[in-house]
Amino acid sequence: MRYNGVILTVITLLAFFYTSSVESQQSQRSPWAFTVDGGGAHQSEVDLKSGSGSFSVDRWFLGAGLNHSWSARASVGVSIGGGKSIYEFDEQSNFGAGKPWGTIDDSRLSVSARFGVGEKGMALVIPTVRFNGEKGASNGDSRTFGLFGAVFWRINENLSIGPGFGTFSRLEGSARFFPILAIDWNITERWNLSTGGGLASSQGPGLTLSYAINEDWSVGVAGRYEDLEFRLDDDGVAAGGIGRDQSVPLILTAELKPSQKIKLSLFAGVEFGGELELRNSADILVEEIQYDPAPLFGATFEFRF
C-alpha cells in the first residue's frame, strides 16, 4: 500500500487541529500556523544521448505543515506530503529494455526545530523520513532517512548567512553528505539572494536570485542539483532494484505574493547534465544513460492560515 491516501487524511486532521487551536485562542494572536503547499511540473520529451528513444516526466506534490512558535526565534513544526513522478518512455527507447520504470510514488514526514544561538544566531534542524518507490514496490525497501541542519547569523539588517549540511541514507550503500549555504541577502531594496527550495521532490536546497518588481510581484533565476533515487517494483530488467534521475535545473521564476498568506509561482527552464541510472537489487550497475538538455515548466502554491 502506498501512503498518498494516508497523507490526505493527515492533512485534513492537521487542518482540523489547527482550526480548533485557533478558535480556542480568539482573544490573542495564535502561536499556531498551518500551511498547505504543492505544485506540478512537466519535463518535455527529450532524447536519450547514447541510445535510441526519448522520455518525458510529469510531477505533482501536495503537502501540509503545522508549526508552533514560542517566540520570534523559537518554533517547532511537523509537515507531511506526497506526490508522484510519472515517467513515459517512447516505443523506440532501449534504456532498461524500453520500460525501466513507470510511476514513482513520493511520501515524506519531517519535523523541524528552530531556536536562537546567542544574540544574533539562529539554528535549524530538520530530520525527515521518505518513501520513494515505483508503484508496487515494497514500502520498507523504499524508505530512507535524512537530516538538514544549519546555523546562520544576522550580520546586519540586510544579511543573514551561515553554514549548513544535508545527509541522506541511500536505498543501498553508504549515506550521502553535502554542504549547504544558508543565506538571505537583500543586496539592494529590490535584489535578494537566498537559499531556496524546489518542488519538494529533491533532497537539498538551491540558490535563488530574485528581483522585486513591486510589492506583489517578483522575478528571479534559480539553480539546484537534483538527485532522485527510488525503489523499483518486482518486474522489469532490474526487478527490486534502484532507479536514479540526476540533473541540474536552471529556471526562471515569476512569483505573486498578494499577502503574507498567499504565494503563487510560475517557473520555466532547462535541466542540464541529465542522467538516468538503473541498478539491480544487489546495487550493481545495470545501465546508465545521459539525456539531452530537457525543457521544463510548472507552477507552485503556498497558503498560510
GUBAVEX-361162 format. One line per 5 residues: number of its first residue (from 1); for each residue x negated, y, z of C-alpha. Coordinates in steps of 0.001 Angstrom, whole numbers, plus 500000, padded with zeros to 6 digits. Each point is the difference from the previous one (the first is absolute). Last residue first. Layout:
NUM) X:Y:Z  ...
END
This chain:
305) 503594:530174:507728  497148:499862:497478  500529:499045:496350  497147:498987:497689  500126:499382:496275
300) 497774:498565:497271  499987:500093:496202  498365:498184:497113  497487:499985:497192  497260:497739:498661
295) 497718:499870:496975  497507:497100:500030  496357:500316:499018  499233:496679:498244  499900:496715:501899
290) 497227:497897:501496  500154:496229:500387  499279:497458:502682  500449:496232:500043  499827:497016:502321
285) 497926:501461:502833  499825:497572:502926  502000:500995:503089  500822:496347:500776  503679:500657:499127
280) 498956:501152:496517  498911:503513:499015  501326:502324:497277  498711:503538:499514  501409:502958:498093
275) 497886:503086:499330  500789:503664:499371  497107:502470:499810  502321:502969:499500  503691:500426:500863
270) 501493:503030:498263  502320:502785:501081  503514:501081:500829  501621:501122:503251  503310:501353:501275
265) 500570:500875:503644  502921:500735:502317  499585:501131:503617  502882:500733:502373  500027:500714:503752
260) 497659:502981:500226  502094:501704:497335  500161:500538:496220  496860:497881:499468  499655:499308:496275
255) 496791:498340:498874  498412:499705:496564  497112:497565:499652  497269:499210:497479  498413:496572:500292
250) 496639:498200:500008  500416:496300:500743  496879:497863:500642  500796:496329:499387  500077:496520:501533
245) 502672:497306:499612  499370:496758:501859  501657:496586:499934  499366:497197:502486  500604:496253:499933
240) 502897:497773:500991  500139:498669:496437  497258:501526:497836  501066:498902:496484  503690:500369:500762
235) 502365:498824:502715  499587:499880:503772  500493:503750:500514  497208:502577:500021  498733:501962:503011
230) 499278:503695:499504  497155:502519:499809  500358:503639:498916  496844:502122:499890  500738:503615:499031
225) 497370:502735:500227  501271:503577:500253  500407:503245:498099  502403:502924:500204  500616:503159:497959
220) 502368:502748:501055  503176:501990:499643  502027:501834:502641  503582:501231:500227  502154:501238:502903
215) 498160:502951:501563  498458:501026:496684  497541:498619:497439  498022:498216:502724  496916:498334:498469
210) 498937:496483:500935  496804:497942:500140  500781:496467:501219  497538:497416:501302  500603:496274:500461
205) 501431:497845:502767  499476:496268:500386  501749:496669:499727  502265:500624:497026  503648:499330:499399
200) 501261:502845:502073  500598:502057:496829  496818:501947:500645  498733:502031:502924  497973:503172:500386
195) 496934:501299:501810  499997:503723:499410  498698:502849:497847  502187:503131:499927  500209:503031:497693
190) 502695:502682:500466  498861:502175:502925  496414:498996:499275  497937:496869:500686  502624:498740:502430
185) 498151:496853:501001  501585:496894:501485  497424:497214:500170  499597:496426:501182  497257:498435:497863
180) 500350:496229:500046  497375:497228:500089  500674:496444:498793  500018:496531:501562  501271:496782:498389
175) 500443:496807:502021  498285:496731:499106  501422:497171:497918  503545:499073:499024  503211:502040:500260
170) 497775:502878:500976  499849:501858:503307  500148:503760:499816  497773:502748:501394  500437:503729:499586
165) 497725:502731:501264  499954:503625:501067  497728:503008:500208  501045:503592:500748  501507:503219:498668
160) 502500:502725:500930  499649:503306:498158  502115:503156:499658  500569:501095:503616  496408:499124:500876
155) 497865:496893:500476  502984:497951:501148  498394:496636:500606  500614:496560:498580  499909:496437:501285
150) 501238:497189:497764  501186:496409:500191  501793:497680:497614  500463:496329:500859  501062:496989:497987
145) 501494:496543:500171  500852:497609:497176  502878:497577:499411  500764:498234:496697  499136:496448:501197
140) 502528:500262:502824  502655:501335:497643  499552:497059:497625  500383:500891:496321  503419:499829:498301
135) 499979:503563:498673  496354:500942:499730  498375:501135:503194  498954:503000:502034  500950:499922:503700
130) 498458:502768:502078  499135:500634:503645  498904:503440:501170  497888:501775:502613  499983:503822:499720
125) 497712:502078:502259  499720:503796:499834  497713:502209:502085  500131:503797:500336  497327:502463:501052
120) 500233:503684:500888  500099:500138:503813  498684:496533:500768  501412:497071:498069  503777:500243:499584
115) 502245:497050:499239  501670:498275:497063  501288:496406:500012  501451:498135:497024  501651:496579:499763
110) 500419:498323:496628  502186:497264:498485  499692:498875:496392  501754:498289:497108  498905:499682:496339
105) 501580:497475:497638  498250:499247:496691  502092:499148:496939  498230:498105:497183  496633:498253:500096
100) 497296:498516:497731  502436:499664:497085  498231:499668:496631  497650:497159:500906  498510:502126:502796
95) 498918:502630:497473  500981:498878:496495  502519:502763:499307  501728:499731:496617  503446:499394:501536
90) 499913:503239:502004  499202:500201:503704  502575:501776:502225  499042:500715:503618  502659:501086:502526
85) 498517:501557:503141  502521:499894:502833  500883:501857:503179  500005:500009:503757  499686:502293:502972
80) 499714:500280:503761  498768:502825:502184  499277:500414:503713  498976:503149:501817  497946:501464:502822
75) 499297:503633:500763  497549:502353:501703  498593:503329:498799  503088:502212:499617  501428:498355:503108
70) 501740:496823:501134  500940:499148:496423  502101:496945:499059  500038:498625:496437  502380:497713:498123
65) 499120:498912:496485  501713:498828:496846  498894:498423:496736  501019:499333:496423  497685:498987:497137
60) 500204:499602:496233  497583:498768:497340  500305:499262:496281  496993:498489:498223  499000:499478:496356
55) 497972:497375:498120  498018:499435:496825  498852:497274:497632  496691:498542:498943  496781:499831:501939
50) 496977:502088:500871  501802:503337:500378  503585:499221:501027  502324:502509:498354  502344:502319:501909
45) 503759:500165:500411  500938:503031:502090  499490:500004:503749  503314:501043:501559  500291:501381:503518
40) 502686:500111:502674  500739:501774:503225  500428:499773:503724  500467:501870:503236  502356:500099:502962
35) 498821:501771:503141  501449:500240:503526  498581:502419:502560  500455:499835:503786  498798:502685:502420
30) 503498:501509:499876  500394:503729:500526  502223:500541:502997  503702:500051:500946  500975:497364:497450
25) 497740:497372:501561  502294:496920:500104  501109:500639:496415  496366:499982:498911  499287:496612:501569
20) 503161:498421:498543  499150:501296:496528  496440:498638:500289  501226:496571:501095  502512:499869:497131
15) 497366:501040:497447  497550:497431:501349  502723:497331:499803  500733:500843:496361  496296:499857:499158
10) 499807:496627:501786  502805:498596:497824  498347:501253:496813  496742:498388:501131  501689:496655:500640
5) 501258:499964:496419  496504:500792:498743  498363:497253:502095  499600:497066:497580  501337:496512:500880
END
